[in-house]
């Protein structure tokens, strides 16, 4: 996961504030984007970034799609809200949307830069939340993490998506069709349902990881000679990635469940409490995975170490056996080498029993060495 550069936040904030100022000035004149290309993207490109822009009244979508220039004023005098969905936008593109709804610059910066921790912040009447949907790819044993930033106001919802996730698409489909259980079917209902679906994905990922952890555990203790350290380490790393996506969300959901966020009522709080309970189960499972994989990795390393030690012992025994036979073979080789020099003045050459004496000496020395090596368990 990428981390935030500590030397750059003030520059990014200054850039966002500059873009918001330009967009706001342009809106005050004719509600059209400023022509400066450094401040704004062409409308055609911005239209490609906006996935949908719709007005919802009394929980029902008004037919059609709203132009961005009309979105800010569409809810005046009504109890409805506008939902604008952005897909991986740049600071220039977000600035135009942010100016329409007076979104806080710091939150806009976080939404643009992405790679944020799950969190929930309140800026006056605007609630800003960051969610981390995940998807566990079982074939590769990889946890894919996306990011969703949600701005919730009294009459608007602005979502910014980074990465591949169908969470917001499903929430919008449920809202458009009237399906699903969205409290009051208002802006906070969108936040609730998005968090609910994200936590559901956590539980799906937990099921997939559970199967792989059980499989690895069985393999490690099956007695096979393979080393599973690499697979265990990779899965442990993915679990850590999952943990960073899920664990920080507990505090924001707790705040919502305890009605410590503006707009959360006694009617909607139980919905967030239910999501919080499901999240705690998922995070407990993640913590269990981390500890279990650590234990399995240590067991695997111990098993590999024992096997290596046994191999080393066998190799040592083989080397001792080879050395013993080499020492025995050295005796006849040395004696034969001496007599192979063909000197004339060798007393045994003209002795009648010299040959038998030399052969007997070789046999005797070899037998003594063999007996000694057997006694010392080298042979």
C-alpha positions in Angstrom: 0.0 0.0 0.0 1.2 3.4 -0.8 1.7 5.8 2.0 1.2 9.5 2.2 4.3 11.7 1.6 4.8 13.8 4.8 6.4 16.6 2.8 3.6 17.2 0.4 0.2 17.5 2.2 0.4 21.3 2.5 1.1 21.6 -1.2 -1.8 19.4 -2.1 -4.1 21.3 0.2 -2.9 24.6 -1.4 -3.6 23.1 -4.8 -7.1 22.0 -3.8 -7.9 25.3 -2.3 -6.8 27.1 -5.4 -8.9 24.8 -7.6 -11.9 25.2 -5.3 -11.5 29.0 -5.3 -11.4 29.1 -9.1 -14.4 26.8 -9.4 -16.4 28.8 -6.9 -15.6 32.0 -8.7 -16.7 30.5 -12.0 -19.9 29.2 -10.4 -20.7 32.7 -9.1 -20.5 34.2 -12.6 -22.3 31.8 -14.8 -22.2 28.4 -13.1 -20.0 27.2 -16.0 -16.5 25.9 -15.6 -13.7 28.4 -15.9 -11.9 28.2 -19.3 -8.4 27.9 -17.7 -7.2 24.4 -18.6 -4.9 24.3 -15.6 -7.8 24.6 -13.3 -10.5 22.6 -15.1 -10.8 19.6 -17.3 -12.9 19.9 -20.5 -16.6 19.1 -19.8 -16.4 16.0 -22.0 -13.7 14.5 -19.8 -15.5 15.4 -16.6 -18.6 13.7 -17.9 -16.5 10.6 -18.3 -15.4 10.9 -14.6 -19.0 11.3 -13.3 -20.5 7.9 -13.2 -24.0 9.1 -12.4 -25.7 12.3 -11.1 -29.2 11.8 -9.9 -31.9 13.5 -7.8 -33.8 11.4 -5.2 -37.0 12.6 -3.7 -38.7 10.7 -0.9 -36.5 7.8 -1.6 -37.3 7.7 -5.3 -35.1 8.7 -8.2 -36.3 11.4 -10.5 -36.0 10.0 -14.1 -32.9 11.1 -16.0 -29.5 12.4 -15.1 -28.8 15.9 -13.8 -26.2 18.1 -15.3 -23.5 19.1 -12.8 -24.4 22.8 -13.1 -27.9 22.1 -11.8 -27.1 19.6 -9.1 -26.4 22.2 -6.4 -29.8 23.9 -6.8 -31.9 20.8 -7.6 -32.8 20.1 -3.9 -33.7 23.6 -2.9 -37.1 23.6 -1.4 -37.3 19.8 -1.3 -36.5 17.1 1.2 -34.6 15.1 -1.5 -30.9 14.7 -2.2 -28.5 14.6 -5.1 -26.0 11.7 -5.5 -22.9 12.4 -7.7 -20.6 9.5 -8.3 -17.0 10.1 -9.4 -14.6 7.5 -10.6 -10.8 8.0 -10.0 -10.9 11.7 -10.6 -8.1 14.2 -10.5 -7.9 17.3 -8.2 -9.1 19.5 -11.1 -12.1 17.3 -11.7 -13.1 17.0 -8.0 -12.8 20.8 -7.6 -15.7 21.5 -9.8 -18.0 19.1 -7.9 -16.6 20.3 -4.5 -17.4 23.9 -5.4 -21.0 23.0 -6.0 -21.5 21.7 -2.5 -18.8 23.6 -0.5 -16.9 20.5 0.4 -14.1 20.9 2.9 -10.7 21.2 1.1 -8.9 18.8 3.5 -11.4 16.1 2.8 -11.3 16.7 -0.9 -7.5 16.4 -0.8 -7.9 13.0 1.0 -10.5 11.9 -1.5 -8.2 12.8 -4.5 -5.0 11.3 -3.1 -6.5 8.0 -2.0 -4.5 5.5 0.0 -6.2 6.7 3.2 -7.1 4.7 6.3 -10.8 3.9 6.8 -12.1 6.9 8.8 -15.0 9.2 9.5 -14.6 13.0 9.9 -17.2 15.7 10.5 -16.8 19.1 8.9 -19.8 21.2 10.1 -22.8 19.6 8.4 -20.7 17.5 6.1 -19.7 13.9 7.0 -16.7 12.5 5.3 -16.0 8.8 5.4 -13.4 6.5 3.8 -14.2 2.8 3.2 -12.0 0.1 2.0 -13.8 -2.6 0.0 -11.9 -5.8 -0.5 -12.1 -8.9 -2.7 -10.2 -12.1 -2.0 -9.0 -13.8 -5.2 -8.7 -17.4 -4.2 -6.9 -18.6 -7.3 -4.0 -16.2 -6.6 -4.5 -15.9 -2.8 -4.5 -12.1 -3.1 -6.6 -9.5 -1.3 -7.5 -6.8 -3.7 -8.3 -3.5 -1.9 -10.2 -0.6 -3.4 -11.1 2.7 -1.8 -14.4 4.7 -1.6 -14.7 8.2 -0.2 -18.2 9.4 0.7 -19.2 13.0 1.4 -22.6 13.1 3.1 -24.5 16.4 3.5 -28.1 17.2 4.3 -29.1 17.2 0.7 -26.3 15.6 -1.2 -24.0 12.6 -1.4 -20.7 12.7 -3.4 -18.8 9.5 -3.8 -15.3 9.1 -5.1 -14.2 5.6 -6.1 -10.6 4.4 -6.5 -10.0 0.9 -7.8 -12.4 -1.8 -8.9 -15.5 -2.2 -6.6 -19.1 -2.7 -7.2 -20.3 -1.5 -3.8 -21.5 1.9 -4.9 -23.1 0.5 -8.0 -25.1 -2.0 -6.0 -26.2 0.7 -3.5 -27.4 2.9 -6.3 -29.2 0.0 -8.0 -31.0 -0.8 -4.7 -31.9 2.8 -4.2 -33.1 3.2 -7.8 -35.3 0.1 -7.6 -36.6 0.8 -4.1 -35.1 -2.5 -2.9 -32.9 -2.9 0.1 -33.3 -1.6 3.6 -31.9 1.9 3.7 -32.8 3.9 6.8 -35.0 6.8 5.7 -33.6 6.3 2.2 -31.6 9.5 2.6 -27.9 10.4 2.4 -27.0 8.6 5.6 -28.8 5.6 4.2 -26.3 5.5 1.3 -23.5 5.6 3.8 -25.0 2.8 5.9 -25.6 0.5 2.9 -22.2 1.1 1.5 -20.6 0.3 4.9 -22.9 -2.8 5.1 -21.8 -4.1 1.7 -18.1 -3.4 2.5 -18.4 -5.4 5.7 -20.2 -8.2 3.8 -17.2 -8.4 1.5 -15.0 -8.7 4.6 -17.0 -11.7 5.7 -16.7 -13.2 2.2 -12.9 -12.7 2.3 -12.7 -14.3 5.7 -14.4 -17.4 4.3 -12.0 -17.7 1.5 -8.9 -17.1 3.7 -10.2 -19.7 6.2 -10.2 -22.4 3.5 -6.6 -21.6 2.4 -5.3 -21.4 6.0 -6.9 -24.8 6.8 -5.3 -26.2 3.6 -1.9 -24.8 4.5 -2.2 -26.2 8.0 -3.0 -29.7 6.7 -0.1 -29.6 4.3 2.4 -28.5 6.9 1.5 -31.4 9.2 1.0 -34.0 6.5 4.6 -35.2 6.7 5.4 -34.1 3.1 9.0 -33.0 2.4 8.0 -29.7 0.7 8.7 -26.3 2.2 5.6 -24.1 2.4 7.3 -21.0 3.9 6.8 -18.9 0.8 3.1 -19.6 0.5 2.6 -19.0 4.2 4.5 -15.7 4.1 2.6 -14.5 1.1 -0.8 -15.3 2.6 0.3 -13.7 5.9 1.2 -10.5 4.0 -2.3 -10.5 2.3 -3.9 -10.9 5.7 -2.0 -7.9 7.0 -3.3 -6.0 4.0 -6.8 -7.1 4.8 -6.2 -6.1 8.5 -5.2 -2.5 7.5 -8.4 -2.2 5.4 -10.8 -3.6 8.1 -9.5 -2.8 11.5 -9.6 1.0 11.5 -13.2 1.0 10.4 -14.4 -0.1 13.8 -14.1 3.3 15.5 -16.1 5.2 12.8 -18.9 2.6 12.9 -18.9 2.8 16.7 -19.4 6.5 16.5 -22.2 6.1 14.0 -23.9 3.4 16.2 -23.7 5.6 19.3 -25.2 8.6 17.5 -22.0 10.7 17.8 -22.3 11.9 14.2 -24.8 14.6 13.1 -27.8 13.3 11.4 -27.8 9.8 12.9 -31.1 9.2 14.7 -32.3 6.6 17.1 -34.0 4.9 14.2 -30.9 4.6 12.0 -28.3 3.9 14.8 -29.3 0.2 15.1 -28.4 -0.3 11.5 -24.9 1.0 12.0 -24.7 -1.1 15.2 -25.5 -4.2 13.3 -22.7 -3.4 10.7 -20.3 -2.7 13.6 -21.1 -6.1 15.1 -20.4 -7.9 11.8 -17.2 -5.9 11.4 -15.9 -7.0 14.8 -16.5 -10.7 13.9 -14.5 -10.1 10.7 -11.6 -8.3 12.5 -11.5 -11.0 15.2 -11.1 -13.6 12.4 -8.3 -11.6 10.8 -6.5 -11.4 14.1 -6.9 -15.2 14.4 -5.5 -15.7 10.9 -2.5 -13.6 11.7 -1.6 -15.6 14.9 -2.4 -18.9 13.3 -0.2 -18.2 10.2 2.6 -17.2 12.5 2.3 -20.5 14.4 2.1 -22.5 11.2 5.1 -20.7 9.7 7.1 -21.4 12.8 6.0 -25.1 12.7 6.9 -25.3 9.1 10.4 -23.8 9.7 10.9 -26.2 12.6 9.9 -29.2 10.5 12.2 -28.0 7.7 15.0 -27.6 10.3 14.5 -31.1 11.6 14.6 -32.5 8.1 17.7 -30.6 7.3 19.4 -31.8 10.5 18.5 -35.4 9.7 19.9 -34.9 6.3 23.1 -33.4 7.8 23.4 -36.4 10.1 23.0 -38.9 7.3 25.6 -37.0 5.3 28.0 -37.0 8.2 27.5 -40.7 8.6 28.2 -41.2 4.9 31.3 -39.1 5.1 32.6 -41.1 8.1 32.0 -44.4 6.3 33.7 -43.1 3.2 36.7 -41.9 5.2 37.0 -45.2 7.0 37.2 -47.2 3.8 39.6 -44.7 2.3 41.9 -45.1 5.3 41.7 -48.9 4.9 42.4 -48.7 1.2 45.4 -46.4 1.9 47.4 -49.2 3.6 47.8 -51.5 0.5 48.1 -48.5 -1.7 51.0 -47.1 0.3 52.8 -50.5 0.6 52.3 -51.3 -3.1 53.6 -47.9 -4.0 56.8 -48.4 -2.0 57.5 -51.7 -3.7 56.7 -50.3 -7.0 59.8 -48.1 -6.9 62.0 -51.1 -8.0 65.0 -50.3 -5.9 67.7 -53.0 -5.8 68.7 -52.8 -2.1 65.3 -53.8 -0.6 65.9 -56.7 1.9 62.5 -58.3 1.1 63.2 -58.6 -2.6 65.5 -61.6 -2.2 63.8 -63.1 0.8 61.9 -66.3 0.1 58.9 -65.4 2.2 59.0 -61.6 1.5 55.9 -61.6 -0.7 53.8 -63.5 1.8 55.1 -61.3 4.6 54.1 -58.1 2.8 50.6 -59.5 1.8 50.1 -60.7 5.4 51.1 -57.3 6.8 48.6 -55.5 4.4 45.8 -57.9 5.4 46.6 -57.6 9.1 46.7 -53.8 9.1 43.5 -53.6 7.1 41.7 -56.0 9.5 42.9 -54.0 12.5 41.7 -50.7 11.0 38.4 -52.3 10.1 37.9 -53.5 13.6 38.7 -50.1 15.1 36.3 -48.3 12.7 33.5 -50.8 13.6 34.1 -50.3 17.3 33.8 -46.5 16.8 30.7 -47.1 14.6 32.2 -45.6 11.5 31.4 -48.7 9.6 
